[in-house]
Amino acid sequence: MSSDTAPQVQVPSLRRIGSWLRESSSGLVVLSLAIGAGSGLGAIAFRWLILAFTRLLTGHDDYAAAPRAAHPWLPALGPWFVLLTPVLAGLVYGPLVQRFAPEARGHGVPEVMLAVAERGGRIPTQVSAVKAVASALCIGGGGSVGREGPIVQIGSALGSGFGRLVRLGEPRLRVLVACGAAGGIAATFNAPLAGPFFAMELILRDFAAESFAAVVLSSVTASVVARAALGNTAFLTLPEFSLHSPVEYALCAVLGVVVGAVGVLFSRFLYLVEDVADRLWRGPEWLRPAVGGLLLGVILLVLPQMYGVGYPVLQDAVGGRYAIGFLLLLLVGKLVATSVTIAVGGSGGVFAPSLFIGAMGGTAFGEVVHHLAPHLTASPGMYGLIGMGAAFAGAARAPITAVVVLFELTGQYTIILPLMAAIVIATLISRALSHDTIYTRKLRRRGIDLAPVP
């Protein structure tokens, strides 16, 4: 008797649980915690994949930190092996993306924005796995892109898949997508505050109370999971910076104008190179990353500091280890290398490259003003940090995210006022120079108008 009635008791119980998850506030809390944990684990796995592919293809943990070193397995080739690493990586991830998830091509965030705005938060389930492998191969093979775009897409696809599994309505499904994006950003950058603001300002594009609470919970959970595995270390290890005189507020405002315009230039140049690649390429799309990878390999041979994300180079630049001429060379090199990586069909983010470009431009600016007025100006590294935020604000037009990200990634509270001023000015410059951001421009080119948040 009991065995016959057990299934009849179990089904209503599962229905009640599903209804509770779909409709109650406490159910949304549970879902956001689960997505946060999943995003944290996804970020750990993704970072491990990048490290594994980088070691396999270069013999080093981060080739940008060991420029022109030979591969320990191929010492006779010297640094020339970097001509082939993007080609080999492209031969693997090109067919993978083309066959299983074309959405995984490119920098990822626009696809998530589109899914939230026009598709009710629906993202194909396989995107998480394909994006992780493709982006890790691209970065490990020398692609000069960031890991934040991929982890946003990975976490968002996880949130979408989980939400569809429990049959959430579209409003809550969109929130879970944002939870996944926030968790991914928080875990990969060890930035639990930056994750929610990135998700709310760029993905959901509003700050509703219920949504914000869920996104924060997801971000915190992802950070706890990531810190348990990766430790609690700051993005950059730098000396404490501070202003030396009130004159520097005016200098930071000028820096906001200059680097904000560079952020807009980055966005336009990226898509210009993509247009050129589209016109020139006549072969199958799955082969494009491998053939284009040869061009990227030439860039890496000339300027190996462009290999991968480039955090060690960014740290050295802000730390004052490069002259002005080399800083400007690195800025131009990143513009070109990132644009080529994306244009040939690579998979990776543009958030980290915008920080890199801003750091080079800001530090070069700091070197100039410090040389002209050494007693009135702080270390050039301070201007490099402020330039990072200004460049991202100019490219993405997300000032709140830019302020919070820079504060969390660097731990530099003493420069928060000039940082905020430069970011606001860079945002205004971006709005004056361009209707689109680096994310919405990609969608507009497909005929989809997601107007930037005013």
C-alpha positions in Angstrom: 0.0 0.0 0.0 2.7 2.4 1.0 4.8 1.7 -2.1 1.7 2.4 -4.4 1.0 5.7 -2.8 4.6 7.0 -2.5 4.8 8.4 -6.1 1.5 10.1 -5.5 2.8 11.8 -2.4 6.2 12.7 -4.1 4.8 14.5 -7.1 2.7 17.1 -5.3 5.7 17.7 -3.0 7.9 18.4 -6.0 5.2 20.7 -7.5 5.1 22.6 -4.2 8.9 23.0 -4.2 8.8 24.2 -7.8 6.0 26.7 -7.1 7.9 28.0 -4.1 11.1 28.5 -6.1 9.2 30.2 -8.9 7.0 32.6 -6.9 8.4 33.3 -3.4 11.1 35.7 -2.4 12.8 33.0 -0.3 12.8 30.8 -3.4 14.6 33.5 -5.4 17.2 33.7 -2.6 17.9 30.0 -2.8 18.2 30.2 -6.6 20.6 33.1 -6.4 22.7 31.3 -3.9 22.9 28.3 -6.1 23.8 30.3 -9.2 26.4 32.1 -7.2 28.0 28.9 -6.1 27.9 27.5 -9.7 29.4 30.7 -11.1 32.2 30.6 -8.5 33.0 27.1 -9.4 32.8 28.0 -13.1 35.3 30.8 -12.7 37.7 28.5 -10.9 37.5 26.0 -13.6 37.8 28.6 -16.3 41.0 30.1 -14.7 42.4 26.6 -14.4 41.7 26.0 -18.1 43.5 29.2 -19.1 46.5 28.3 -17.0 46.6 24.7 -18.3 46.4 25.8 -22.0 49.0 28.5 -21.4 51.4 26.1 -19.9 50.8 23.6 -22.6 51.3 26.0 -25.5 54.1 28.2 -24.0 55.7 26.3 -21.1 55.0 29.2 -18.8 52.2 30.2 -16.4 51.9 33.6 -18.2 54.0 34.3 -21.2 53.5 38.0 -21.0 55.6 37.9 -17.8 58.4 36.0 -19.7 58.5 37.8 -23.1 60.7 36.2 -25.8 61.5 33.2 -23.6 61.8 29.9 -25.5 59.3 27.0 -25.0 61.1 24.5 -22.7 60.0 21.7 -24.9 61.2 23.4 -28.1 64.3 25.4 -27.1 65.7 25.4 -30.7 62.8 27.6 -31.9 63.6 30.3 -29.4 60.7 32.9 -29.3 59.5 31.9 -32.8 57.1 29.3 -31.5 54.6 32.1 -30.7 53.9 32.3 -34.5 52.2 28.9 -34.2 50.4 29.0 -30.8 47.4 31.1 -32.0 47.2 28.9 -35.1 47.1 25.7 -33.1 44.5 27.1 -30.7 42.4 28.3 -33.5 42.4 25.0 -35.2 40.7 23.5 -32.1 38.3 26.2 -30.9 37.3 27.4 -34.4 35.4 24.2 -35.3 34.2 23.8 -31.7 32.4 27.2 -31.7 31.1 26.9 -35.3 29.6 23.5 -34.6 28.1 23.8 -31.1 27.7 27.5 -30.1 28.3 30.4 -32.5 27.2 32.7 -29.7 30.6 31.9 -28.0 32.5 33.8 -30.7 33.6 37.4 -29.7 33.5 39.1 -26.4 30.3 37.7 -25.0 28.6 40.5 -23.1 26.5 41.8 -26.0 25.0 38.3 -26.4 24.0 38.3 -22.7 22.5 41.8 -23.0 20.5 40.7 -26.0 19.3 37.6 -24.3 18.0 39.7 -21.3 16.5 42.5 -23.4 14.8 40.5 -26.2 14.9 36.8 -25.5 13.5 36.7 -22.0 16.8 35.6 -20.5 17.1 32.4 -22.6 20.7 31.4 -23.4 21.5 27.9 -24.9 22.8 25.6 -22.2 25.8 24.4 -24.2 27.2 28.0 -24.3 28.8 27.6 -20.9 31.0 24.7 -21.8 31.9 25.9 -25.3 32.7 29.4 -24.2 34.9 28.1 -21.4 37.0 25.9 -23.6 37.1 28.2 -26.6 38.1 31.3 -24.6 40.6 29.4 -22.5 42.2 28.1 -25.7 42.1 31.5 -27.3 43.8 33.2 -24.3 46.2 30.4 -23.6 47.1 30.5 -27.3 48.0 34.1 -27.2 44.7 35.9 -27.8 45.1 39.4 -26.4 41.7 39.5 -24.7 40.2 39.4 -21.2 38.6 36.7 -19.2 35.6 38.8 -17.9 33.5 38.6 -21.0 33.7 34.8 -21.1 33.0 34.3 -17.4 30.0 36.7 -17.7 28.6 34.6 -20.6 29.4 31.3 -18.8 27.7 32.4 -15.5 24.8 33.9 -17.4 24.2 30.7 -19.4 24.4 28.7 -16.1 21.7 31.0 -14.6 19.5 30.8 -17.7 19.8 27.0 -17.8 19.0 26.6 -14.1 16.0 29.0 -14.4 14.6 27.2 -17.3 15.0 23.9 -15.5 12.7 25.1 -12.7 10.4 26.8 -15.3 10.8 30.4 -14.1 8.9 33.2 -15.7 10.8 35.7 -17.9 11.2 38.4 -15.2 12.9 36.1 -12.8 14.8 34.3 -15.5 16.4 37.6 -16.4 17.4 38.1 -12.8 19.0 34.7 -12.7 21.0 35.6 -15.8 22.2 38.7 -14.1 23.0 36.7 -11.0 25.3 34.4 -13.1 27.0 37.5 -14.6 27.6 39.1 -11.2 28.9 35.9 -9.8 31.3 35.4 -12.6 32.7 38.9 -12.4 33.0 38.7 -8.6 34.7 35.3 -8.6 37.2 35.9 -11.5 38.3 39.4 -10.2 37.8 38.7 -6.4 35.4 41.7 -6.5 32.1 41.0 -4.7 31.0 44.7 -5.1 31.9 45.1 -8.7 29.9 42.0 -9.8 26.5 43.3 -8.8 27.1 46.8 -10.3 28.3 45.3 -13.6 25.3 43.1 -13.8 22.8 45.8 -12.9 24.3 48.6 -14.9 25.2 46.7 -18.1 23.0 43.5 -18.1 19.7 44.3 -16.4 20.1 48.1 -16.9 18.1 48.9 -13.8 18.4 48.8 -10.0 15.1 47.3 -8.8 15.4 46.3 -5.1 14.4 42.6 -5.4 16.8 42.1 -8.4 19.6 43.9 -6.7 19.3 41.8 -3.5 19.4 38.5 -5.5 22.4 39.7 -7.6 24.3 40.7 -4.4 23.7 37.4 -2.8 24.9 35.6 -5.9 28.0 37.7 -6.1 28.9 37.2 -2.4 28.4 33.5 -2.7 30.6 33.3 -5.8 33.3 35.3 -4.1 33.3 33.0 -1.0 33.6 30.0 -3.3 36.5 31.5 -5.3 38.4 32.8 -2.3 38.2 29.4 -0.7 40.1 28.0 -3.8 42.1 30.9 -5.0 42.8 33.0 -1.9 41.9 36.5 -1.1 44.5 38.7 -2.9 44.1 42.1 -4.5 44.2 42.4 -8.3 47.3 44.6 -8.2 49.9 44.9 -5.4 50.9 48.6 -5.4 52.2 51.2 -2.9 49.6 53.6 -1.5 49.0 56.6 -3.8 47.7 60.0 -2.8 47.4 63.5 -4.3 50.2 65.9 -3.7 48.4 69.1 -4.5 44.9 70.4 -5.5 46.3 71.1 -9.0 46.0 67.3 -9.6 42.2 67.4 -9.6 42.5 69.6 -12.8 45.1 67.2 -14.2 42.8 64.2 -13.5 40.0 66.0 -15.3 42.2 66.4 -18.4 43.2 62.8 -18.1 39.5 61.9 -18.1 39.0 63.8 -21.4 42.0 62.2 -23.1 41.6 58.6 -21.9 37.9 58.7 -22.3 38.4 59.6 -25.9 40.9 56.7 -26.2 38.2 54.4 -24.8 35.9 55.5 -27.6 38.7 55.0 -30.1 39.2 51.5 -28.9 35.5 50.7 -29.5 35.6 52.1 -33.0 38.9 50.6 -34.0 37.8 47.2 -32.8 34.9 47.1 -35.2 36.8 48.7 -38.0 39.3 45.8 -37.9 36.4 43.4 -37.7 34.8 45.0 -40.9 38.1 44.7 -42.7 38.5 41.0 -41.7 34.9 40.3 -42.8 35.6 41.8 -46.3 38.8 40.0 -46.7 37.9 36.5 -45.5 36.3 34.1 -48.0 36.9 30.8 -46.4 34.8 28.7 -43.9 34.2 30.4 -40.6 35.6 27.4 -38.6 39.1 28.0 -40.2 39.2 31.7 -39.7 40.7 31.7 -36.2 43.6 29.5 -37.3 44.4 31.5 -40.5 44.0 34.8 -38.7 46.0 33.4 -35.8 49.1 33.6 -38.0 48.8 37.4 -38.1 48.3 37.5 -34.4 51.4 35.3 -34.0 53.4 38.0 -35.9 52.2 40.6 -33.5 53.2 38.5 -30.5 56.6 37.8 -32.0 57.2 41.6 -32.3 55.6 42.5 -29.0 55.2 39.4 -26.8 53.8 41.5 -23.9 50.5 41.3 -25.8 50.3 37.5 -25.1 47.1 36.7 -23.3 45.4 39.0 -20.8 48.6 40.8 -19.8 48.1 41.5 -16.1 51.9 41.3 -15.3 52.6 43.9 -18.0 49.8 46.2 -16.5 51.3 45.8 -13.0 54.8 46.7 -14.3 53.5 49.7 -16.2 51.6 51.2 -13.2 54.6 50.3 -11.0 56.7 52.7 -13.1 58.9 50.2 -14.8 58.4 51.5 -18.4 59.4 54.6 -20.2 56.9 56.9 -22.0 57.7 55.6 -25.5 57.2 52.0 -24.5 54.0 52.8 -22.6 52.6 54.3 -25.8 53.8 51.4 -27.9 52.0 49.0 -25.5 48.8 51.0 -25.8 48.8 50.9 -29.6 49.9 47.2 -29.5 46.9 46.3 -27.3 44.5 48.2 -29.5 45.8 46.2 -32.5 46.3 42.8 -30.8 42.8 42.8 -29.2 41.1 44.0 -32.3 42.8 41.3 -34.4 42.0 38.6 -31.9 38.3 39.4 -32.0 38.2 40.1 -35.7 39.6 36.7 -36.7 37.0 34.9 -34.6 38.6 34.7 -31.2 36.7 34.4 -28.0 37.4 36.7 -25.1 36.5 39.9 -23.3 37.3 43.6 -23.9 37.0 44.7 -20.3 40.6 43.8 -19.4 42.0 45.2 -22.6 40.3 48.5 -21.8 41.9 48.6 -18.4 45.2 47.8 -20.0 44.9 50.6 -22.5 43.8 53.0 -19.8 46.8 52.0 -17.6 49.3 52.7 -20.4 47.7 56.0 -21.4 47.3 57.1 -17.9 50.8 56.2 -16.8 52.3 57.9 -19.8 50.2 61.1 -19.0 51.5 60.8 -15.4 55.1 60.6 -16.6 54.7 63.8 -18.6 53.1 65.9 -15.9 55.4 64.5 -13.2 58.4 65.5 -15.3 57.0 69.0 -15.8 56.0 69.5 -12.2 57.5 66.9 -9.9 56.7 68.7 -6.7 53.0 69.2 -7.5 52.2 65.7 -8.8 52.0 62.2 -7.5 53.7 59.1 -8.9 52.7 58.4 -12.5 51.2 55.1 -11.3 48.4 57.0 -9.7 47.4 58.4 -13.1 47.7 54.9 -14.5 45.1 53.6 -12.1 42.8 56.5 -12.8 43.3 56.0 -16.5 42.1 52.4 -16.2 38.7 53.5 -14.9 38.5 56.3 -17.4 39.2 54.1 -20.4 36.6 51.5 -19.3 34.0 54.3 -18.7 34.8 55.7 -22.2 34.4 52.4 -23.9 31.4 50.9 -21.9 29.8 54.1 -20.5 29.3 52.4 -17.1 30.6 54.9 -14.6 29.3 53.2 -11.4 30.9 49.9 -12.4 34.1 51.7 -13.3 34.4 53.4 -9.9 33.6 50.3 -7.9 35.8 48.0 -10.0 38.9 50.2 -9.7 38.4 50.6 -6.0 38.0 46.9 -5.5 40.7 45.7 -7.9 43.4 48.1 -6.5 42.3 48.8 -2.9 43.3 52.4 -3.5 40.7 54.5 -1.5 42.9 57.6 -1.2 42.4 58.5 -4.9 38.7 57.9 -5.0 37.7 61.5 -5.5 40.0 62.2 -8.6 39.1 58.7 -9.9 35.4 59.5 -9.7 35.9 62.9 -11.4 37.9 61.4 -14.3 35.4 58.6 -14.8 32.4 61.0 -14.9 34.2 63.2 -17.4 35.2 60.2 -19.5 31.6 59.1 -19.6 30.5 62.5 -20.8 33.2 62.5 -23.4 32.0 59.1 -24.6 28.4 60.2 -24.8 29.5 63.3 -26.8 31.6 61.3 -29.3 29.5 58.2 -29.8 25.9 57.0 -29.6 27.0 53.5 -28.8 29.2 51.7 -26.3 31.6 49.0 -27.1 28.9 46.5 -26.2 25.8 48.0 -27.9 27.7 48.8 -31.1 28.1 45.1 -31.8 24.3 44.7 -31.6 23.5 47.8 -33.6 25.7 46.4 -36.4 23.2 43.5 -36.5 20.2 45.9 -36.7 19.4 45.6 -33.0 19.2 48.9 -31.1 19.7 48.6 -27.4 20.2 52.3 -26.6 22.8 52.8 -23.9 21.6 53.8 -20.5 21.3 57.6 -20.5 
